[in-house]
Amino acid sequence: MAKVYFYYAAMNAGKSTVLLQSSYNYRERGMRTLLFAPLIDTRYGAARIESRIGLRSSAISFGPSDNLLNRVRTEHESNALACVLVDEAQFLAGEQVWQLTDVADQLNIPVLCYGLRTDFQGKLFPGSGALLALADEIVELKAICHCGRKATMNLRLDADGRAAREGAQVEIGGNDRYVAMCRRHFKEAIAATGSSPTHSPFPRTKPS
């Protein structure tokens, strides 16, 4: 029986690289894959997936109202699919995650989703939250903080290169806007900008 997989990590862990390598492995064996990328992310052009090390591929763009099950079913009936892969899966709507579970359960096609777990305030993205709840297999890919520890947080930088404490949850950017950090250094970077943001992802403790 096919499964839904969620591969998550902080920024710059090589998620897109792993996705493209997985797709290549299928295609090298003569099996067809279908790649999805969010419509909102146009850093490399529309309907494109590109990794920092130069791997790239065309993809199908999806918006929050698109029915991914119907699109996969149509493609599968035209030419059999061996695997469906989703880049930047944190931008999936919750309903779309359910649709992807139907791809696995009804069409018997494995679904590999790659994305961030949390935003720049340490809060779950809706798509990531749904995947953590519904995926059959959850795998963490490792990113490294500047101190050498595992990076689990995504620090957003403002125009002055300082830690951003507030803002919209979705703001597309690369290394110029985001830095992967361990939780300790994420907290220190936020504290260096002043008081913690409203609805802080971590409590302010009083000295004992």
N, C-alpha and C positions, 0 to 999 in steps of 0.2 A: 504494500500500500504506500502511495506517495505521501510525502511529508512536506510541511512548511518549516523552513529554517530561517532563523533571524540571527544574522552576524552583526554584532554591534561593537562600537568602539568610540573613543574620542576622535577629534580631528587628527588627520595625518597619520592614521594607522594603516593606510593602504587598502581601505575597503574596496574602492573602485578597481584597484589592481587585482585583488583576489576575485572580484566578480568577473572581470574580463578574462582572467586566466581560467576560471571555471567554465565560462562559455566556450573558450578556445578548446578546452579539453573535450567537451562534447562534440564540437564541430569537427575536430580532428578525427573523430571516430565516425564521421558521417551522420551525426545526429543533429537535428535542428533545434536551435534555441530561440527564445523570444525575450528581448531586453526592453525594460521599461525605465524611463527617466522622468522626473517631475518637470512639468511645463514651466514652473517658476524658476528653475535653475538654468540660466542661459550663459553661464561663464564660458563655455566652449562652443556656443552656438546651440540652436534649437535641436532637440532630438539627438543629442550626442552624450556619450559617456567617455570621459577621458581621465586617465590617472596622472598623477604627478610625475611618473617615470616615463610617460610618453605613450602608453598603450591607449587605444581609442577604438570606439565602435559606434555605429549608428544605433538608434534606439527608437522606441515608440514613446512619444510624450504622453503623460497623463495629467489631468487636472482633477480636482477634488470631486467632481460630479461624474467622472467617467466610470462606466461599468467594466471592470477589468475581466470579470468572468466571461461576459459576452464577447469581449475582444479576443480573449484567448481561445474561446470555443470556436469562433469564426476562423481564426488562423489555424487551429488544430484540424478542423474539418477540411480545410483547403490543402494543408500539408502537415503531416503529423509532427508534433512537437515532443521533444525529449525533456525539456526543462524551461522554466520561466524564471528570469532573474530581474530583480528590482533594485535600482540604485537610489540612494538617498531616500530610503524607505520611511524615514521619520515623517516625510511629507504625505504619506498615505492618509486618507480619511479612515476612520474606524470601520465604516461600512465596506471600504475597499479591502481591508484586511480580512473581513469575513468572506468577501468574494474570492480572495486568494485561497482561503481554506477550502472553498468549493472547487477551485481548480485542482487542488490535491485530492479531495474526497470524491468528487464526481467524475473528473476527467482523468484522474490517476496520473497527474503530471507534477513532479516535484517543483516547489517554489522556493527560490533562494533570495532572501531579502537582506540588503546591506544598508546600514544607516547608523545615525547617532542615537544614543539612548536619551540624553538630556540636552537641554538648551543652555544658554550662557548664564542662566540663573540656577542651574541644577534641577530644573523641572522637566518632567517627562514630556516629550512631544506626543500628541494624540496617536499618531501612527505607531510610534515605538511602544506606547503603553498597551495598545491593542495587540501588537506582536508579542510582547512579553506575556500577555495573558493567553494568547491563542496558538502560538507557534509550537510545533512538536519538538523542535530542537533549538536551543538558544546557546550561541557560541560567542564568547568575547574575543575580539581581536585586540592585540596589545599595541598601545601607543606609549611613548616615553616622554616624561617631563624633563625639563632642562637639568633637574637634579639627578636624573637617572632612575627615579622611581616610576612605577606604572602611572600613566596619565589617565584619569577618569573624568576630568572636567574640561569644559570648553570655555575659555576666557575670551570675551569679546572686547576688542579694543576700539576706543573712540578715535576721532580725527587727530587727537594729540598723542595717540599711542598709550593712553591710560585705560585702565580697566573700566568697562561700561557696566553700570549697575542697574540701569533701567532701559526700556525700549521694547519694541515689538519682538515677539518670540522668533519670528522668521525674518532674517536679514541675510541674504546670500553674500558669501564672501569666502576668501581663501586665507592664505598665510598672512595677508595684509590686515585682516580683520579678526582672526581667531588664533588662539594659541592653546594647545593641549597642555594641561597641567595636572599634577597630582592634587589631591584635595587640600593638602596643607598649603601649597604655594598659591592655589586658587584663592583660598581664604586670605592669605597675606596680601595678594594683589588687590582684592576687593577692599580690604581694610585700609590700604594705602591711599585709596581715593576718598576716604572720609567715612561717614556713617554707612551702615549697611542699607541696601535698598528696602523699600516697602515689600512685605511678604518675602523676607530673606529666606533663601533655601537652607540656611543654617542658623541656629539660635545664637543670640548674643549672651555669653555667659559672664557672670560677675565673678571677680576674683574672690577666692575663699579666704 
